[in-house]
């Protein structure tokens, strides 16, 4: 398999040279060649990322090809970067609105995944009208009315949840655990000193299998990290006794942390367990009994109750309410797992339920569902069991920013119920999916201070039910000592202008908390002016950013003061420059470990914005320039700056940017922009990475 893709890569390079020579005008023949390559990849391997690159190249070779643009957009919707589908699908729709019956629906999906819910609803409603006018249409490209109405409901739910964000602090667990590939399904022991998770990183990072699966990603392997001095240590492969040459994934710990439940491809997907024999030694995995594993169907996402008596898992076996349902089994007097039972219709829906985790209290169940009311994809819910009535409570959506329009799944909690870990796709992520730490009630630094961003309905006299802002009895909308007297909100007015003429322009503007990762939705946007309303008890750092196709993105760190008794108005201007030759931009939010060419986890949001910019502007070539201060020898500084510039280029290339559009140059201490005499106002500013638009 891997040799076949090497052949494709060589062939792609030869075609790219031909494309470069004809890049000034549309080349339908070359576009068709790329489409044929992509179709062959999809037919043979389902390698979406490789096929997507070919479809994008086809759309670049011939922007007037409706087929190339549609296929690029449709394939994006099957990846972790679904919001990027919109630009291609819009172009396809403008070229031929009848090319696919459900193209309006797919455009709506792109907007939904990009958090542009009003636009998504607009396209969904237009598609509904098309369905109502074409009741006799039965083509394969028809999305049924029920699905459209479900998407509209998700958008409205998302708007409501984002207007009342929950007080979580969500942080990437960092490079010790996450890679630039897929990392997911974290489980931690009771005292949060061991984490086991699944990764599809390469052999150079510990994968035992040098081959790739049909999708051209490495096979899943199980990894382990231990905490020392309060920090997670670099993850290591759990070893060849547990990991095989095929997919291996972990599910959950036993209460004592000595037994690990894992997934095996056997029987279409069965549950196995392995015991910890010594610190780094695990036993040969053994399958659970037929009372748990079914014949010909899949079982996954195991969680065992604290007393060890009940096992929760999901399965798509017949007799359920939807696709995957959550089941449970209890131990009998012989200490064996008894027959499995469906958890019931309160928990399970016509959709899929997965990622179950039973809290240490034995009654609070966390799980993910795409059938209950959510923002899109899998959302995380919780329900509580009442032993007196023998019933589960109605599942409660755990809200934004824990949940997103894409899949949010595999939440596990610590024993105190205040910290959790889960895997998700986020803009600041370093890989396809990353593992994040969730602190209920905010971060340790501000858990007794900060407040959820509440809309003006607090001041408008509307009733506010705080029940949906509690998790395990912990108030996540405010800390235990906080009062709701928060004063008047702060109004932030952001003006976005074209740097060349200072004229206001429309753009995608985002305001995101630096600690809690909460994105504050704009209250209004009109003619390039965006208004945000923020209600915080303490001064808070935010990242303000703006993006628009045909311009270089802009972002700046701002501080929003605490809400007081009087309304405060803050005005900011973001200037967007067109990517003309010679234009430069300093990437202020890319950070490296001291003395190394290794990104810190805070860098990936800016790196991903750079990826989006280059994808939206395929004609732009850039020089990535690394700079240092004058501490240390000039030779060492120059070498370090070159390594760091190379690291940025490597990341962009891995994300699909053509390597020939990028040139890495390390200037060391040669080009300071201020004096190196002072640390904060000098050397810190000179240590930077920037890009310069080249011909």
C-alpha positions in Angstrom: 0.0 0.0 0.0 2.6 2.5 1.0 4.6 1.9 -2.2 1.6 2.7 -4.2 1.3 6.1 -2.6 5.0 6.7 -3.1 4.3 6.1 -6.8 1.4 8.6 -6.7 3.6 11.2 -5.0 6.2 10.9 -7.7 3.6 11.1 -10.4 2.0 14.1 -8.7 5.3 16.0 -8.7 5.7 15.5 -12.4 2.1 16.8 -13.0 2.7 19.7 -10.7 5.6 20.9 -12.9 3.3 20.8 -15.9 0.6 22.7 -13.9 3.0 25.4 -12.9 3.9 26.1 -16.5 0.2 26.5 -17.4 -1.0 28.0 -14.1 -1.9 31.4 -15.6 -5.0 30.0 -17.5 -7.6 27.3 -16.7 -6.4 23.9 -17.8 -9.4 21.5 -18.0 -7.3 18.6 -19.3 -5.0 18.8 -16.3 -7.9 19.2 -13.9 -9.4 16.0 -15.3 -6.1 14.2 -14.7 -6.1 15.2 -11.1 -9.8 14.1 -10.7 -9.0 10.7 -12.2 -6.1 10.3 -9.8 -8.3 11.3 -6.8 -11.1 8.9 -8.0 -8.7 6.0 -8.2 -7.4 6.7 -4.7 -10.9 6.8 -3.3 -11.9 3.6 -5.2 -8.8 1.7 -4.1 -8.1 2.9 -0.5 -10.6 5.6 0.7 -7.5 7.8 1.5 -9.5 11.0 1.9 -6.6 13.3 2.6 -4.7 12.2 -0.6 -7.9 12.4 -2.7 -8.7 15.8 -1.3 -5.3 17.2 -2.4 -5.9 16.0 -5.9 -9.4 17.4 -6.0 -8.1 20.8 -4.8 -5.3 20.7 -7.4 -8.0 20.0 -10.0 -10.0 23.0 -8.8 -6.9 25.2 -8.9 -6.0 23.9 -12.4 -9.5 24.8 -13.7 -11.5 27.1 -11.4 -14.4 26.9 -13.9 -14.7 23.1 -13.4 -17.9 22.6 -11.4 -17.0 18.9 -10.9 -13.6 19.7 -9.5 -15.0 22.3 -7.1 -17.9 20.1 -6.0 -15.7 17.1 -5.3 -13.2 19.2 -3.3 -16.0 20.6 -1.2 -17.8 17.3 -0.8 -14.5 15.6 0.3 -13.8 18.3 2.8 -17.1 17.5 4.5 -15.7 14.1 5.2 -12.6 15.3 6.9 -11.8 17.1 10.2 -11.7 20.4 8.3 -15.4 20.5 7.2 -15.8 24.2 7.3 -13.3 24.6 4.4 -15.9 22.9 2.1 -17.9 26.1 1.8 -15.6 28.0 -0.6 -15.5 25.1 -3.1 -19.2 24.3 -2.9 -20.2 27.9 -3.3 -18.0 28.2 -6.4 -19.6 25.0 -7.8 -23.1 26.3 -7.1 -22.3 29.6 -8.8 -21.0 27.6 -11.9 -24.0 25.3 -12.1 -26.7 25.4 -9.4 -28.3 22.2 -10.7 -25.1 20.1 -10.7 -26.2 18.2 -7.6 -29.7 18.3 -6.2 -28.6 18.7 -2.5 -25.7 21.2 -3.1 -27.6 23.9 -1.1 -27.8 21.4 1.8 -24.0 20.7 1.7 -23.3 24.5 1.6 -25.4 24.8 4.7 -23.3 22.0 6.3 -20.1 23.9 5.6 -21.4 27.0 7.2 -22.7 25.0 10.2 -19.3 23.5 10.8 -17.8 27.0 10.5 -20.0 28.3 13.3 -21.9 30.5 10.8 -25.3 29.2 11.9 -27.5 32.0 10.4 -26.0 31.4 7.0 -26.4 27.7 7.5 -30.1 28.0 8.3 -30.5 30.3 5.3 -29.2 27.6 2.9 -31.0 24.8 4.7 -34.3 26.7 4.3 -33.6 27.3 0.7 -33.0 23.6 0.2 -36.2 22.8 2.0 -38.1 25.0 -0.5 -36.4 23.0 -3.3 -37.5 19.7 -1.7 -41.1 21.0 -1.4 -41.1 22.0 -5.1 -39.7 18.7 -6.2 -41.6 16.1 -4.2 -41.2 13.5 -7.0 -37.4 13.6 -7.1 -35.8 10.3 -5.9 -32.2 10.7 -7.0 -29.3 9.4 -4.9 -28.2 13.1 -4.3 -31.4 13.9 -2.4 -31.1 14.6 1.3 -34.4 13.9 3.0 -36.5 16.6 4.8 -36.0 14.9 8.1 -32.2 15.4 7.9 -32.6 19.1 6.9 -34.9 19.8 9.8 -32.4 18.0 12.1 -29.6 20.3 10.9 -31.7 23.4 11.4 -32.5 22.3 14.9 -28.8 21.8 15.6 -28.0 25.3 14.4 -30.7 26.8 16.6 -29.4 24.7 19.5 -25.8 25.8 18.8 -26.9 29.5 18.8 -28.6 29.1 22.1 -25.7 27.2 23.7 -23.1 29.8 22.5 -25.2 32.6 23.8 -25.0 31.0 27.3 -21.5 29.4 27.4 -20.6 27.2 30.3 -17.7 28.0 32.6 -15.2 25.4 31.4 -11.4 25.8 31.0 -10.4 23.7 28.0 -6.7 23.3 27.3 -4.7 21.1 24.9 -2.7 18.6 27.0 0.3 19.4 24.9 3.0 17.8 22.9 3.9 15.2 25.5 0.7 13.4 24.5 -0.7 14.9 21.3 1.0 14.5 17.9 0.3 15.9 14.5 -1.8 12.8 13.7 -4.9 11.3 15.4 -4.9 11.1 19.2 -8.1 10.1 20.9 -9.9 8.0 23.5 -8.1 9.1 26.7 -8.5 7.2 29.9 -7.0 8.2 33.3 -6.7 6.3 36.5 -8.5 7.5 39.7 -5.6 9.7 40.9 -4.9 11.1 37.5 -1.3 9.9 37.4 -1.6 7.6 34.3 -3.2 8.3 30.9 -3.7 5.7 28.2 -4.9 6.7 24.8 -5.0 5.7 21.1 -2.8 7.3 18.4 -2.1 7.0 14.7 1.3 8.7 14.9 4.1 7.2 12.8 6.9 4.8 13.7 9.3 7.7 14.3 7.0 8.5 17.3 6.6 5.0 18.6 4.0 3.2 16.4 5.0 -0.5 16.2 3.6 -0.8 12.6 5.5 0.8 9.8 2.7 0.2 7.3 -0.4 2.3 6.8 -4.1 1.4 6.7 -6.4 1.8 3.7 -6.9 5.5 4.5 -3.1 6.0 4.3 -2.8 6.8 8.0 -0.8 4.5 10.3 -2.6 1.8 12.2 -4.0 2.7 15.7 -1.7 1.9 18.6 -2.1 2.3 22.3 0.2 4.7 24.2 0.7 5.5 27.8 1.9 8.6 29.7 2.7 9.0 33.3 2.5 12.2 35.3 5.6 13.4 37.2 5.9 16.7 39.0 2.4 17.6 37.9 3.3 17.2 34.2 2.5 14.5 31.7 5.7 12.8 30.5 6.3 12.0 26.8 4.0 9.2 25.8 5.4 5.7 25.0 4.0 2.7 23.2 2.3 0.4 25.6 4.2 -2.5 24.0 3.9 -5.5 21.6 2.0 -7.7 24.0 -1.0 -5.4 23.8 -0.4 -3.8 20.4 -0.6 -5.9 17.2 0.1 -5.3 13.6 -3.5 -4.2 13.1 -5.7 -1.6 14.8 -5.5 -1.5 18.6 -7.4 0.9 20.7 -8.1 1.3 24.4 -11.5 1.7 26.0 -11.3 2.1 29.8 -9.7 1.2 33.1 -11.1 -1.0 35.8 -11.7 1.0 39.1 -8.3 -0.1 40.5 -6.5 0.9 37.4 -5.0 -2.7 37.0 -7.2 -3.8 34.1 -7.4 -2.1 30.7 -10.2 -2.8 28.3 -9.2 -2.7 24.7 -10.6 -3.1 21.2 -9.8 -5.8 18.8 -10.8 -6.2 15.1 -11.8 -9.8 15.9 -15.5 -10.6 15.3 -16.2 -7.2 13.6 -15.0 -5.4 16.7 -14.8 -7.1 20.2 -13.9 -6.1 23.7 -10.7 -7.6 25.2 -9.0 -7.0 28.5 -5.4 -7.0 29.7 -4.0 -6.9 33.2 -1.1 -4.8 34.5 1.4 -7.4 35.8 4.1 -4.9 36.8 4.9 -1.3 36.2 5.5 -1.6 32.4 4.2 -5.2 31.7 0.8 -6.1 30.5 -0.8 -9.6 30.1 -1.8 -11.2 26.8 -5.3 -9.7 26.0 -8.3 -12.0 26.5 -11.8 -11.6 25.0 -14.8 -10.9 27.2 -17.5 -13.5 27.1 -20.4 -13.8 24.6 -22.6 -12.1 27.2 -20.7 -8.9 26.1 -19.3 -9.6 22.7 -21.9 -10.3 19.9 -21.3 -12.3 16.8 -20.8 -10.2 13.7 -21.4 -6.8 15.3 -19.3 -4.2 17.0 -18.7 -3.5 20.7 -16.8 -0.5 22.0 -16.3 2.3 24.6 -16.2 0.4 27.8 -16.6 1.9 31.3 -16.7 -0.1 34.6 -18.5 1.2 37.7 -16.4 2.1 40.8 -17.6 -1.0 42.7 -16.6 -3.2 39.7 -20.1 -4.7 39.4 -21.4 -3.1 36.2 -19.9 -2.7 32.7 -21.3 -0.1 30.3 -20.5 -0.4 26.5 -21.9 0.5 23.1 -22.9 -1.9 20.4 -24.7 -1.9 17.1 -26.2 -5.4 17.6 -29.8 -6.0 16.5 -32.7 -5.1 18.9 -31.5 -1.6 19.7 -33.2 1.8 19.2 -30.8 3.1 16.6 -27.3 2.5 15.2 -25.0 2.2 18.3 -26.8 1.9 21.6 -25.4 1.8 25.1 -25.8 -1.5 27.0 -24.8 -2.7 30.4 -23.9 -6.0 32.1 -23.7 -6.9 35.8 -21.6 -9.5 37.5 -23.2 -12.6 38.9 -22.3 -14.5 42.0 -19.6 -16.3 40.1 -17.9 -13.0 39.3 -18.8 -13.4 35.7 -20.5 -10.9 33.4 -24.2 -11.6 33.0 -26.4 -11.1 29.9 -26.2 -7.6 28.4 -29.3 -5.3 28.6 -30.1 -2.2 26.6 -29.9 1.0 28.8 -33.3 2.1 27.4 -35.0 4.7 25.3 -34.3 7.6 27.6 -30.6 7.3 26.9 -30.6 5.7 23.4 -32.1 7.3 20.3 -32.6 6.5 16.6 -29.1 7.9 16.1 -25.8 6.7 17.7 -24.8 6.7 21.4 -21.1 6.0 22.2 -18.3 7.0 24.5 -20.0 6.0 27.8 -18.3 6.8 31.1 -19.8 6.0 34.5 -18.7 8.5 37.2 -17.2 7.2 40.5 -20.5 8.1 42.2 -22.0 5.1 40.4 -25.0 7.1 39.2 -23.8 9.8 36.7 -23.3 8.6 33.2 -21.5 10.7 30.6 -21.9 9.7 26.9 -21.8 11.1 23.4 -24.8 11.1 21.1 -25.8 12.4 17.6 -29.4 11.7 18.3 -30.2 14.0 21.2 -30.4 17.7 20.8 -26.9 19.0 20.0 -24.8 21.4 18.0 -24.0 18.8 15.3 -22.1 15.5 15.1 -21.6 13.9 18.5 -22.3 16.1 21.5 -21.4 15.1 25.1 -24.3 14.6 27.5 -24.9 13.4 31.1 -27.7 11.6 32.8 -28.2 10.5 36.4 -29.7 7.2 37.6 -32.4 7.3 40.3 -32.2 4.0 42.2 -35.5 4.6 43.9 -37.5 4.9 40.7 -35.1 2.7 38.7 -35.0 5.4 36.0 -32.4 7.6 34.2 -32.9 11.4 34.1 -33.3 13.0 30.7 -29.9 13.5 29.2 -28.5 17.0 29.6 -26.3 18.6 26.9 -23.0 19.7 28.6 -23.0 22.9 26.5 -20.6 25.1 24.7 -17.5 25.3 24.6 -17.2 21.6 25.5 -19.4 20.7 22.5 -19.0 21.9 19.0 -20.6 21.4 15.5 -18.2 18.5 14.9 -17.8 15.3 16.9 -17.1 15.6 20.6 -16.6 12.2 22.2 -14.8 10.0 24.8 -15.1 12.2 27.9 -13.7 10.7 31.0 -13.7 12.3 34.4 -11.4 12.3 37.5 -12.7 11.0 40.8 -13.5 14.5 42.2 -15.8 15.2 39.2 -14.1 18.6 38.5 -11.7 17.6 35.7 -12.2 15.6 32.5 -10.3 14.6 29.4 -11.7 14.1 25.9 -10.8 14.2 22.2 -12.1 16.8 19.8 -11.3 18.9 16.7 -10.3 22.5 17.5 -8.8 25.4 15.6 -5.8 25.4 17.9 -5.3 21.6 17.6 -1.9 20.2 16.5 -3.3 17.1 14.8 -6.5 15.7 13.2 -8.0 15.1 16.7 -6.3 16.1 19.9 -6.8 15.3 23.6 -7.9 18.2 25.8 -8.2 18.7 29.5 -11.5 20.2 30.8 -11.7 22.0 34.1 -15.2 22.5 35.3 -15.7 26.0 36.8 -12.7 27.5 34.9 -9.0 27.2 35.4 -7.3 26.9 38.7 -6.2 30.5 38.4 -9.6 32.0 38.0 -12.1 29.3 39.1 -13.3 31.6 41.9 -13.4 34.7 39.7 -14.5 34.4 36.1 -18.1 34.2 34.9 -19.7 32.9 31.9 -20.4 35.4 29.1 -24.1 36.1 29.5 -26.1 38.0 27.0 -28.2 41.0 27.8 -31.2 38.8 28.7 -29.9 39.0 32.3 -30.6 42.8 32.2 -33.8 42.4 30.1 -35.6 40.6 32.9 -35.9 37.2 31.2 -36.1 34.1 33.4 -32.8 32.2 33.6 -32.9 28.6 34.5 -29.5 27.7 36.0 -30.1 24.0 36.0 -28.4 23.5 32.7 -25.3 25.2 34.0 -24.6 22.5 36.6 -22.4 19.4 36.2 -22.4 16.9 39.1 -23.6 19.6 41.4 -20.8 22.0 40.5 -22.1 25.3 39.3 -20.3 25.9 36.0 -21.8 29.2 35.2 -20.2 30.9 38.2 -18.0 29.8 41.1 -19.4 28.9 44.5 -18.5 32.3 46.0 -19.6 34.5 43.1 -22.6 36.7 43.1 -24.6 37.5 40.0 -24.3 41.2 40.4 -21.9 41.6 37.5 -22.5 45.2 36.5 -22.9 46.5 33.0 -21.4 44.6 30.0 -18.4 45.8 28.1 -19.2 46.5 24.4 -16.4 45.8 22.0 -16.7 47.4 18.5 -14.4 46.0 15.9 -13.8 47.7 12.6 -12.2 45.7 9.8 -10.6 47.7 7.0 -8.6 47.2 3.8 -5.1 48.3 4.7 -4.6 49.9 1.3 -7.5 52.4 1.5 -8.9 52.2 5.0 -12.3 51.2 3.6 -14.4 48.9 5.8 -14.8 45.3 4.5 -16.7 42.3 5.6 -14.7 39.4 7.0 -14.8 36.5 9.4 -14.1 37.9 12.9 -13.6 35.9 16.0 -13.2 36.8 19.6 -11.8 33.9 21.8 -10.9 33.7 25.4 -7.2 33.0 26.0 -7.7 30.8 29.1 -11.1 29.2 28.6 -11.2 29.0 24.8 -14.7 30.3 24.8 -15.6 32.0 21.5 -17.9 35.0 22.0 -20.5 35.4 19.2 -20.9 38.8 17.6 -24.1 40.6 18.7 -24.3 42.3 15.3 -22.2 42.8 12.2 -22.9 45.5 9.6 -20.7 46.9 6.9 -17.4 45.8 8.4 -18.3 46.7 12.0 -18.7 43.9 14.5 -20.1 44.4 17.9 -19.4 42.0 20.9 -21.0 42.2 24.3 -18.8 40.7 27.1 -19.8 40.3 30.8 -16.8 39.3 33.0 -16.1 39.9 36.6 -12.4 40.3 36.0 -10.2 41.6 33.3 -9.7 38.9 30.7 -7.3 38.4 27.8 -8.9 37.6 24.4 -7.5 36.8 20.9 -9.2 39.0 18.3 -8.8 37.8 14.7 -10.1 38.5 11.2 -9.9 36.4 8.0 -11.0 37.1 4.5 -10.2 35.4 1.2 -7.8 37.5 -0.8 -6.3 39.1 2.3 -3.7 38.2 4.9 -5.3 37.2 8.2 -4.8 39.6 11.2 -5.0 38.8 14.9 -4.1 40.7 18.1 -4.2 40.0 21.8 -6.5 42.4 23.7 -7.6 42.8 27.3 -11.2 43.3 28.1 -11.7 45.1 31.4 -14.0 43.8 34.2 -17.6 44.7 34.0 -18.5 47.7 36.3 -21.5 49.7 37.2 -21.2 51.7 34.0 -21.3 50.5 30.4 -17.9 50.6 28.7 -17.2 50.7 25.0 -13.9 49.6 23.5 -13.0 50.2 19.8 -10.5 48.1 17.9 -9.5 48.2 14.2 -8.1 45.3 12.3 -6.3 46.1 9.0 -6.2 43.4 6.4 -3.5 43.6 3.7 -3.7 42.0 0.3 -1.0 39.4 -0.3 1.0 41.4 -2.7 4.7 40.7 -3.4 6.9 42.1 -0.6 4.1 42.2 2.0 5.2 40.6 5.3 3.5 39.5 8.5 5.0 38.5 11.8 3.6 35.3 13.3 3.6 36.5 16.9 1.7 33.5 18.2 4.1 30.8 17.1 6.3 29.7 20.0 9.1 27.3 20.4 10.5 25.4 23.3 13.6 27.2 24.7 16.7 26.6 22.5 14.8 24.1 20.3 12.9 23.9 17.0 9.9 22.3 18.7 6.4 24.0 18.8 4.7 24.6 22.0 1.0 23.7 22.0 0.0 27.4 21.9 1.4 27.7 18.4 -1.0 25.5 16.5 -3.9 28.0 16.2 -1.7 30.5 14.4 -0.1 27.7 12.3 -3.6 26.5 11.3 -4.6 30.1 10.3 -1.5 30.2 8.1 -2.7 26.9 6.5 -6.1 28.3 5.9 -4.6 31.5 4.3 -2.4 29.6 1.9 -5.3 27.2 1.0 -7.6 30.2 0.3 -4.9 31.9 -1.8 -3.3 29.2 -3.9 -1.4 31.7 -6.1 0.6 33.0 -3.1 4.2 31.9 -2.5 5.9 32.8 0.7 9.3 32.9 2.4 9.2 31.7 6.0 11.8 33.7 7.9 13.2 32.8 11.3 14.8 35.4 13.5 16.5 35.4 16.9 17.9 37.9 19.4 21.6 38.3 19.9 22.0 36.1 23.0 24.5 33.4 22.2 26.8 32.9 19.3 25.8 34.2 15.8 26.4 30.8 14.2 24.2 29.0 16.7 21.4 31.6 16.4 21.5 31.3 12.6 21.3 27.5 12.7 18.4 27.6 15.3 16.5 30.2 13.2 16.9 28.0 10.1 15.6 24.9 12.0 12.6 26.8 13.3 11.8 28.2 9.8 12.1 24.6 8.5 9.8 23.4 11.2 7.1 25.8 10.1 7.5 24.8 6.4 7.3 21.1 7.4 4.1 21.6 9.2 2.5 23.5 6.4 3.6 20.8 3.9 2.1 18.1 6.1 -1.2 20.0 6.0 -1.2 19.8 2.2 0.5 23.1 1.1 2.7 22.6 -2.0 6.3 22.6 -0.8 7.4 24.6 -3.8 5.3 27.5 -2.6 7.4 27.8 0.6 11.0 28.8 1.2 12.5 28.6 4.7 15.3 31.0 5.6 17.0 31.5 8.9 18.4 35.0 9.5 19.5 34.5 13.1 20.3 37.8 14.7 21.0 39.6 11.4 17.7 41.5 11.1 16.5 42.9 14.4 13.5 45.2 14.2 14.3 46.9 17.6 17.3 47.1 19.9 18.4 44.0 21.7 19.3 46.0 24.8 16.0 45.3 26.6 14.2 41.9 27.1 10.5 42.8 26.9 10.7 45.7 24.4 13.7 44.3 22.5 14.9 40.8 22.5 11.4 39.3 22.9 10.2 41.2 19.9 13.2 40.2 17.8 12.7 36.5 18.5 10.1 35.9 15.8 8.9 34.0 12.7 7.5 35.9 9.8 6.4 35.3 6.3 7.0 37.4 3.2 5.0 37.2 0.0 7.3 36.3 -2.9 6.8 36.0 -6.6 
